[in-house]
């Protein structure tokens, strides 16, 4: 856990530095909870408590997005072979999107598309668990369409360069860092407000990822579908605080062939996870 704490502190400092150079920023601290999480090669329904720190900011030529999840599993996803404590994971995402219209002072709008740009960034994770101890490193880059909707909807086609270096505590065997085949991801991220007598928003992301060749152990990988979406209720007015300060809601994640593991042969490779969620924006 000390490494996770240091990582969270570093990301928080990065948020603060970025916000000073931004035209606008929205930073949030959130909590979500579910009892139906799944992990490959694990038959159990796993309970997880997840704390998230994230920030999105805009500047003259585009926007930045940072997110760090701290995921704390129940003992059914053990931290080591024979352990009675649950696994811990830190998962960091960074994306930077350039808006070509802002750069060249020209409209690239057409049909339902408001603007055109390019996105690059990385994923980074570190997990302490019994069987894999993921150390994922991934760089992403590709074009982005910004759709003309209330709020935002960004759709990107990204190339993924991913590697990992697992360690198995059952066998005490480390696998040297292994680079997967370069593969593609069609991804969408959205936040769309609506009102049905109370202020709500439909938020989330959807990733459709192609197979990434063989894994570290010579097995084949499968295409992934990872959809995570939530309906959030802005309760700020009820609490006497500014709009978009406090939100509560429900969330659902569908993740098929998690991490490229084919669910036809790997137990726990598809997750169907309802959650509750609360957010504080500052």
MARTI-185838 format. One record per residue (C-alpha): residue in three letters; x, y, z. Coordinates in steps of 0.2 Angstrom, whole numbers, plus 2048, in hexadecimal, padded with zeros to 3 digits. Example, Ala and Ser with C-alpha at 12.3 -4.5 7.8 and 13.67 -1.06 7.14 Angstrom:
residues 2
<resn->ALA | east->83E | north->7EA | up->827> .
<resn->SER | east->844 | north->7FB | up->824> .
This chain:
residues 282
<resn->UNK | east->800 | north->800 | up->800> .
<resn->UNK | east->80E | north->80D | up->803> .
<resn->UNK | east->812 | north->80D | up->7F0> .
<resn->UNK | east->800 | north->810 | up->7EC> .
<resn->UNK | east->7FF | north->81F | up->7F8> .
<resn->UNK | east->80F | north->826 | up->7F1> .
<resn->UNK | east->808 | north->824 | up->7DF> .
<resn->UNK | east->7F7 | north->82C | up->7E4> .
<resn->UNK | east->801 | north->83B | up->7EC> .
<resn->UNK | east->80B | north->83D | up->7DC> .
<resn->UNK | east->7FC | north->83D | up->7D1> .
<resn->UNK | east->7F3 | north->84A | up->7DC> .
<resn->UNK | east->803 | north->855 | up->7DB> .
<resn->UNK | east->802 | north->853 | up->7C8> .
<resn->UNK | east->7F0 | north->858 | up->7C8> .
<resn->UNK | east->7F4 | north->868 | up->7D1> .
<resn->UNK | east->802 | north->86D | up->7C6> .
<resn->UNK | east->7F7 | north->86A | up->7B6> .
<resn->UNK | east->7E8 | north->873 | up->7BD> .
<resn->UNK | east->7F2 | north->883 | up->7BF> .
<resn->UNK | east->7F5 | north->884 | up->7AC> .
<resn->UNK | east->7E4 | north->87F | up->7A7> .
<resn->UNK | east->7D5 | north->88A | up->7A1> .
<resn->UNK | east->7C9 | north->87F | up->7AB> .
<resn->UNK | east->7CB | north->86F | up->7B5> .
<resn->UNK | east->7C0 | north->863 | up->7BE> .
<resn->UNK | east->7C8 | north->858 | up->7CC> .
<resn->UNK | east->7BE | north->84A | up->7D5> .
<resn->UNK | east->7C0 | north->83E | up->7E3> .
<resn->UNK | east->7B4 | north->82F | up->7E1> .
<resn->UNK | east->7B0 | north->81E | up->7E9> .
<resn->UNK | east->7A8 | north->80F | up->7E2> .
<resn->UNK | east->7A3 | north->7FE | up->7E9> .
<resn->UNK | east->79E | north->7EE | up->7E1> .
<resn->UNK | east->79D | north->7DB | up->7E6> .
<resn->UNK | east->79D | north->7D3 | up->7D4> .
<resn->UNK | east->7AE | north->7D7 | up->7CE> .
<resn->UNK | east->7B8 | north->7CA | up->7C5> .
<resn->UNK | east->7CA | north->7C5 | up->7C2> .
<resn->UNK | east->7D1 | north->7B9 | up->7B5> .
<resn->UNK | east->7D4 | north->7A7 | up->7BC> .
<resn->UNK | east->7C9 | north->7AB | up->7CB> .
<resn->UNK | east->7B8 | north->7A3 | up->7CD> .
<resn->UNK | east->7B2 | north->7AF | up->7DB> .
<resn->UNK | east->7A8 | north->7BF | up->7DB> .
<resn->UNK | east->7B4 | north->7CB | up->7E2> .
<resn->UNK | east->7AF | north->7DB | up->7ED> .
<resn->UNK | east->7B9 | north->7EA | up->7E9> .
<resn->UNK | east->7BA | north->7FC | up->7F1> .
<resn->UNK | east->7C1 | north->808 | up->7E5> .
<resn->UNK | east->7C7 | north->81A | up->7E8> .
<resn->UNK | east->7CA | north->825 | up->7D9> .
<resn->UNK | east->7D3 | north->835 | up->7D7> .
<resn->UNK | east->7D1 | north->83D | up->7C6> .
<resn->UNK | east->7D2 | north->84E | up->7BD> .
<resn->UNK | east->7CD | north->854 | up->7AC> .
<resn->UNK | east->7D3 | north->865 | up->7A6> .
<resn->UNK | east->7D3 | north->870 | up->796> .
<resn->UNK | east->7DF | north->87C | up->78F> .
<resn->UNK | east->7E2 | north->886 | up->77F> .
<resn->UNK | east->7E5 | north->877 | up->774> .
<resn->UNK | east->7DC | north->868 | up->77C> .
<resn->UNK | east->7DA | north->85F | up->78C> .
<resn->UNK | east->7E2 | north->853 | up->799> .
<resn->UNK | east->7DA | north->845 | up->7A2> .
<resn->UNK | east->7E2 | north->83C | up->7B1> .
<resn->UNK | east->7DB | north->82E | up->7BC> .
<resn->UNK | east->7E2 | north->823 | up->7C9> .
<resn->UNK | east->7D8 | north->815 | up->7D1> .
<resn->UNK | east->7DC | north->80C | up->7E1> .
<resn->UNK | east->7D4 | north->7FC | up->7E1> .
<resn->UNK | east->7D2 | north->7F1 | up->7F1> .
<resn->UNK | east->7CC | north->7E0 | up->7EF> .
<resn->UNK | east->7C4 | north->7D4 | up->7FB> .
<resn->UNK | east->7CE | north->7C4 | up->801> .
<resn->UNK | east->7C6 | north->7BA | up->7F2> .
<resn->UNK | east->7D3 | north->7C4 | up->7E7> .
<resn->UNK | east->7E2 | north->7C0 | up->7F3> .
<resn->UNK | east->7F1 | north->7CB | up->7F4> .
<resn->UNK | east->7FD | north->7BC | up->7F4> .
<resn->UNK | east->7FC | north->7A9 | up->7F4> .
<resn->UNK | east->7F5 | north->7A4 | up->805> .
<resn->UNK | east->7F0 | north->7B6 | up->80A> .
<resn->UNK | east->7E0 | north->7BA | up->813> .
<resn->UNK | east->7E1 | north->7CC | up->80D> .
<resn->UNK | east->7DB | north->7D3 | up->7FD> .
<resn->UNK | east->7E5 | north->7DA | up->7EE> .
<resn->UNK | east->7E9 | north->7EC | up->7EB> .
<resn->UNK | east->7EB | north->7F4 | up->7DB> .
<resn->UNK | east->7EF | north->806 | up->7D4> .
<resn->UNK | east->7EA | north->80A | up->7C2> .
<resn->UNK | east->7EE | north->81A | up->7BA> .
<resn->UNK | east->7E8 | north->821 | up->7AA> .
<resn->UNK | east->7EE | north->831 | up->7A1> .
<resn->UNK | east->7E7 | north->838 | up->790> .
<resn->UNK | east->7EB | north->848 | up->787> .
<resn->UNK | east->7E0 | north->84D | up->779> .
<resn->UNK | east->7E5 | north->85B | up->76C> .
<resn->UNK | east->7D7 | north->864 | up->764> .
<resn->UNK | east->7DC | north->867 | up->752> .
<resn->UNK | east->7CE | north->875 | up->750> .
<resn->UNK | east->7D6 | north->87E | up->75F> .
<resn->UNK | east->7E8 | north->87C | up->758> .
<resn->UNK | east->7E5 | north->882 | up->747> .
<resn->UNK | east->7D6 | north->88E | up->74B> .
<resn->UNK | east->7CB | north->885 | up->73F> .
<resn->UNK | east->7BB | north->87B | up->740> .
<resn->UNK | east->7BC | north->868 | up->73C> .
<resn->UNK | east->7AA | north->865 | up->740> .
<resn->UNK | east->79F | north->85A | up->735> .
<resn->UNK | east->78F | north->850 | up->737> .
<resn->UNK | east->78E | north->84B | up->74A> .
<resn->UNK | east->7A0 | north->84F | up->74D> .
<resn->UNK | east->7A5 | north->85F | up->756> .
<resn->UNK | east->7B8 | north->85E | up->754> .
<resn->UNK | east->7C6 | north->853 | up->74F> .
<resn->UNK | east->7D6 | north->850 | up->759> .
<resn->UNK | east->7E3 | north->844 | up->75F> .
<resn->UNK | east->7E6 | north->83B | up->770> .
<resn->UNK | east->7F5 | north->833 | up->778> .
<resn->UNK | east->7F9 | north->82D | up->789> .
<resn->UNK | east->7FC | north->81E | up->794> .
<resn->UNK | east->7F6 | north->811 | up->7A0> .
<resn->UNK | east->800 | north->80B | up->7AF> .
<resn->UNK | east->7FB | north->7FE | up->7BC> .
<resn->UNK | east->803 | north->7F5 | up->7CB> .
<resn->UNK | east->7F9 | north->7E8 | up->7D4> .
<resn->UNK | east->7FE | north->7DC | up->7E3> .
<resn->UNK | east->7F5 | north->7CC | up->7E1> .
<resn->UNK | east->7F8 | north->7B9 | up->7E2> .
<resn->UNK | east->7F9 | north->7B4 | up->7D0> .
<resn->UNK | east->7FE | north->7C2 | up->7C5> .
<resn->UNK | east->804 | north->7D2 | up->7CD> .
<resn->UNK | east->801 | north->7DC | up->7BE> .
<resn->UNK | east->80D | north->7EA | up->7B9> .
<resn->UNK | east->805 | north->7F0 | up->7A9> .
<resn->UNK | east->80D | north->7FE | up->79F> .
<resn->UNK | east->804 | north->804 | up->790> .
<resn->UNK | east->805 | north->813 | up->784> .
<resn->UNK | east->7F7 | north->818 | up->778> .
<resn->UNK | east->7F5 | north->824 | up->76A> .
<resn->UNK | east->7E8 | north->828 | up->75C> .
<resn->UNK | east->7DB | north->833 | up->754> .
<resn->UNK | east->7CC | north->83A | up->75E> .
<resn->UNK | east->7BB | north->840 | up->758> .
<resn->UNK | east->7B2 | north->84C | up->764> .
<resn->UNK | east->79F | north->84A | up->762> .
<resn->UNK | east->792 | north->858 | up->762> .
<resn->UNK | east->788 | north->853 | up->771> .
<resn->UNK | east->783 | north->85B | up->782> .
<resn->UNK | east->792 | north->859 | up->78D> .
<resn->UNK | east->79F | north->84F | up->784> .
<resn->UNK | east->7A2 | north->83E | up->77A> .
<resn->UNK | east->7B3 | north->83B | up->774> .
<resn->UNK | east->7B6 | north->82C | up->768> .
<resn->UNK | east->7C8 | north->826 | up->765> .
<resn->UNK | east->7D1 | north->819 | up->75B> .
<resn->UNK | east->7E1 | north->815 | up->764> .
<resn->UNK | east->7F0 | north->80A | up->761> .
<resn->UNK | east->7F6 | north->801 | up->771> .
<resn->UNK | east->808 | north->7FD | up->776> .
<resn->UNK | east->806 | north->7F2 | up->785> .
<resn->UNK | east->812 | north->7E8 | up->790> .
<resn->UNK | east->812 | north->7DF | up->7A1> .
<resn->UNK | east->81D | north->7D6 | up->7AD> .
<resn->UNK | east->813 | north->7CA | up->7B8> .
<resn->UNK | east->819 | north->7C1 | up->7C8> .
<resn->UNK | east->810 | north->7B1 | up->7CF> .
<resn->UNK | east->811 | north->7AF | up->7E2> .
<resn->UNK | east->80B | north->79D | up->7E1> .
<resn->UNK | east->81A | north->798 | up->7D7> .
<resn->UNK | east->825 | north->7A7 | up->7DB> .
<resn->UNK | east->829 | north->7A9 | up->7C9> .
<resn->UNK | east->82C | north->7BA | up->7C0> .
<resn->UNK | east->828 | north->7BC | up->7AE> .
<resn->UNK | east->834 | north->7C9 | up->7A5> .
<resn->UNK | east->82B | north->7D8 | up->79E> .
<resn->UNK | east->822 | north->7D2 | up->78E> .
<resn->UNK | east->81B | north->7DE | up->780> .
<resn->UNK | east->80B | north->7D9 | up->778> .
<resn->UNK | east->807 | north->7DB | up->766> .
<resn->UNK | east->802 | north->7ED | up->762> .
<resn->UNK | east->7EF | north->7ED | up->761> .
<resn->UNK | east->7E1 | north->7F9 | up->760> .
<resn->UNK | east->7D3 | north->800 | up->76B> .
<resn->UNK | east->7C3 | north->809 | up->766> .
<resn->UNK | east->7BF | north->813 | up->775> .
<resn->UNK | east->7B1 | north->820 | up->77A> .
<resn->UNK | east->7B0 | north->82B | up->789> .
<resn->UNK | east->7A1 | north->835 | up->78D> .
<resn->UNK | east->798 | north->840 | up->79A> .
<resn->UNK | east->787 | north->845 | up->795> .
<resn->UNK | east->77B | north->84F | up->7A0> .
<resn->UNK | east->768 | north->84D | up->7A0> .
<resn->UNK | east->75A | north->852 | up->7AB> .
<resn->UNK | east->74A | north->848 | up->7B0> .
<resn->UNK | east->745 | north->854 | up->7BE> .
<resn->UNK | east->756 | north->851 | up->7C7> .
<resn->UNK | east->767 | north->855 | up->7BF> .
<resn->UNK | east->76F | north->845 | up->7B9> .
<resn->UNK | east->77D | north->840 | up->7AD> .
<resn->UNK | east->782 | north->831 | up->7A3> .
<resn->UNK | east->794 | north->82E | up->7A4> .
<resn->UNK | east->7A1 | north->820 | up->7A0> .
<resn->UNK | east->7AC | north->818 | up->793> .
<resn->UNK | east->7AC | north->80A | up->787> .
<resn->UNK | east->7BC | north->801 | up->781> .
<resn->UNK | east->7BC | north->7F4 | up->773> .
<resn->UNK | east->7CD | north->7ED | up->772> .
<resn->UNK | east->7D4 | north->7E1 | up->765> .
<resn->UNK | east->7DE | north->7D1 | up->769> .
<resn->UNK | east->7F0 | north->7D5 | up->76E> .
<resn->UNK | east->7F8 | north->7C5 | up->767> .
<resn->UNK | east->7FF | north->7B8 | up->773> .
<resn->UNK | east->801 | north->7BB | up->785> .
<resn->UNK | east->811 | north->7B9 | up->790> .
<resn->UNK | east->80E | north->7A6 | up->792> .
<resn->UNK | east->80B | north->7A3 | up->77F> .
<resn->UNK | east->7F8 | north->7A2 | up->780> .
<resn->UNK | east->7EC | north->7AC | up->774> .
<resn->UNK | east->7E3 | north->7BC | up->779> .
<resn->UNK | east->7D1 | north->7C1 | up->775> .
<resn->UNK | east->7C9 | north->7D2 | up->771> .
<resn->UNK | east->7C3 | north->7DB | up->780> .
<resn->UNK | east->7B3 | north->7E5 | up->783> .
<resn->UNK | east->7B4 | north->7F0 | up->792> .
<resn->UNK | east->7A5 | north->7FC | up->795> .
<resn->UNK | east->7A3 | north->806 | up->7A5> .
<resn->UNK | east->794 | north->812 | up->7A7> .
<resn->UNK | east->78B | north->81B | up->7B5> .
<resn->UNK | east->77C | north->826 | up->7B8> .
<resn->UNK | east->781 | north->833 | up->7C4> .
<resn->UNK | east->775 | north->83F | up->7CE> .
<resn->UNK | east->77C | north->850 | up->7D3> .
<resn->UNK | east->776 | north->852 | up->7E5> .
<resn->UNK | east->780 | north->863 | up->7E7> .
<resn->UNK | east->771 | north->86E | up->7E8> .
<resn->UNK | east->769 | north->863 | up->7F5> .
<resn->UNK | east->779 | north->865 | up->800> .
<resn->UNK | east->77A | north->878 | up->7FD> .
<resn->UNK | east->78A | north->877 | up->7F3> .
<resn->UNK | east->78E | north->87D | up->7E1> .
<resn->UNK | east->788 | north->872 | up->7D2> .
<resn->UNK | east->792 | north->863 | up->7CE> .
<resn->UNK | east->79B | north->862 | up->7DF> .
<resn->UNK | east->793 | north->852 | up->7E6> .
<resn->UNK | east->78C | north->843 | up->7DB> .
<resn->UNK | east->785 | north->832 | up->7DF> .
<resn->UNK | east->780 | north->824 | up->7D4> .
<resn->UNK | east->780 | north->813 | up->7CD> .
<resn->UNK | east->78E | north->80B | up->7C2> .
<resn->UNK | east->78F | north->7FB | up->7B7> .
<resn->UNK | east->79E | north->7F3 | up->7AF> .
<resn->UNK | east->79E | north->7E6 | up->7A2> .
<resn->UNK | east->7AF | north->7DF | up->79E> .
<resn->UNK | east->7B1 | north->7D0 | up->792> .
<resn->UNK | east->7C1 | north->7C7 | up->790> .
<resn->UNK | east->7C9 | north->7D1 | up->79D> .
<resn->UNK | east->7DC | north->7D5 | up->799> .
<resn->UNK | east->7DA | north->7CB | up->789> .
<resn->UNK | east->7D6 | north->7BB | up->792> .
<resn->UNK | east->7C9 | north->7B1 | up->788> .
<resn->UNK | east->7BA | north->7AE | up->793> .
<resn->UNK | east->7B6 | north->79D | up->78A> .
<resn->UNK | east->7C5 | north->795 | up->793> .
<resn->UNK | east->7C9 | north->7A1 | up->7A1> .
<resn->UNK | east->7BE | north->7A2 | up->7B0> .
<resn->UNK | east->7BB | north->7B4 | up->7B7> .
<resn->UNK | east->7C0 | north->7BC | up->7A6> .
<resn->UNK | east->7AF | north->7C5 | up->7A4> .
<resn->UNK | east->7A9 | north->7D1 | up->7B1> .
<resn->UNK | east->797 | north->7D7 | up->7B3> .
<resn->UNK | east->798 | north->7E3 | up->7C2> .
<resn->UNK | east->78B | north->7EF | up->7C9> .
<resn->UNK | east->792 | north->7FD | up->7D5> .
<resn->UNK | east->78D | north->80C | up->7DF> .
<resn->UNK | east->797 | north->81B | up->7DD> .
<resn->UNK | east->799 | north->82C | up->7E6> .
<resn->UNK | east->7A4 | north->83B | up->7E0> .
<resn->UNK | east->7AA | north->84B | up->7E7> .
<resn->UNK | east->7B0 | north->858 | up->7DA> .
<resn->UNK | east->7BC | north->867 | up->7DF> .
